[in-house]
Amino acid sequence: MSNVVALVYYGGMTVLFFFWAYGIVSFLLDVKNKLIPGIRDYRAGRKRLKEEAEKEEERESRERQLY
């Protein structure tokens, strides 16, 4: 009887470990493939908007100097 209990216990722990490890690997792959590129795109977009705003401000200041 105790042999069956030990077998069920270790079998259950093996199955739970598999899903635990799968969850960790899945999370890390999501971070690598979705979160990090999203952060890079966000930062690049913010930088682009800042550069466009600076160009617009420079253009407006040149227009003001002409008048």
MOHU-V243566 format. One line per field, one symbol per residue. ss: DSSP state (a for helix, b for strand, c for the rest). phi: phi as a letter, one per 30 degrees, with the letter a starting at -180 (. if undefined). psi: psi as a letter, one per 30 degrees, with the letter a starting at -180 (. if undefined). A space follows every 50 residues. Layout:
ss = ???
phi = ???
psi = ???
This chain:
ss = caaaaaaaaaaaaaaaaaaaaaaaaaaaaaaaaaaaaaaaaaaaaaaaaa aaaaaaaaaaaaaaaac
phi = .ddddddddddddddddeddddddddddddddcbdddddddddddddddd ddddddddddddddddc
psi = efeeeeeeeeeeeeeeeeeeeeeeeeeeeeeefeeeeeeeeeeeeeeeee eeeeeeeeeeeeeeff.
